[in-house]
Amino acid sequence: MPLTDAKIRNTKPGPKPAKLADGGGLYLEVRPTGAKLWRYRYRIAGKENLFAIGEYPSIALAEARAEHGKARALVKQGVHPSHNRQAERLSNQAASANTFEAVAKEWISKKSPRWTAYYSRQVTRFMQSDVFPYVGKLPIRSVTSAHLLEIVRRIEGRGAETVALLVRQWSSAIFRYAVATLRADGDPAAALKGAIHRPKVEHHKPLSRSEIVTFLEAVDKYGGYRTTVIALRLMLLTFVRTVELRKGEWSEFNLQDAEWRIPAERMKMREPHIVPLSEQAVVLLRELQTYTGGRGLLFPNYRNPKECMTATTLNRALERMGFNGKGSIGFSAHGFRATASTLLNEMGYRSDVIERQLAHSERNKVRASYNHAEYMEERRSMMQDWADFLEDPMRNKGKSTGVTTRARRPG
């Protein structure tokens, strides 16, 4: 006769274990200690086996019957219920170990050696602040498109559309890595492509000729550190990326040969880069040597000399001079590159020479195989002509500048 809850509750422990049968091999064992244990007796290959379902009342009668039904189905397939439970436990443990955060950090560690330090910090920071708090602890297989959509919408809602796009791209890469390492079945982030509106790219504003004049006058009157003034002038003369100048080291410079060799690890394209130095740039660097020449860095941080000048130092100086910030023309330190590119093109220099000096990526792989000294003589001439031009940006306005023939476009 099948068991009832009342019969189970009213059965008292005796001096010996007692078995209350429910049918189909399922029974409740009542021990002298008062423990009541669900058991399922079955046979596979003619051998009797016992499967421990759990303890009453943690597992009620209805639950015990449901588990019994699952176990009987496994037995019919020749599978031991205990073996299946062990496999499920191991699977759950693996899922718990393979959380989204764990796989993401593994992906970052694999990829970061090929990234710049800045990019590595960027990926880590945004994943930690915008993604891990919401899905980091979930098994990666249980993270859905809906989870990720909520995350990127939240980021977009605070006005950071570019960050939202990056987070979707990084998440997609993490899922692809998880699929490749057999820890995910698909990429739910792929379904979100197009869900975030890509903001219009705002290119860095260049200075016009007249604004260069105003800028140089403002630099001369700037009351901040002299090293900051030198940094601003060198940015205009060399038009390197801000980080390349800020992290510059004296060991990279040969002032005798008027040359600066930036190592590959500090370049955006991961290739070494040569900057020919004009006479004016060498003069500034020799002055800078009197301030920081005894240290490794050109521009050490005043608060922590072992670190370089912060990324905001130059923009803060531009803000104080009225070139950046509210009500200004919106010129940032990155705009020096746009300024040089725009005016050098106007002045008739070959675009290949300008692009090589800007260390831009070469899309043509055959051309990209050329070394970093490509067009060096033309670049040296152009950099000196550029420095000379900056001494009087308004001269010959709208006319041929008379630049060195080797550096100009043919014809």
Disulfide bonds with the S-S distance in Angstrom:
none
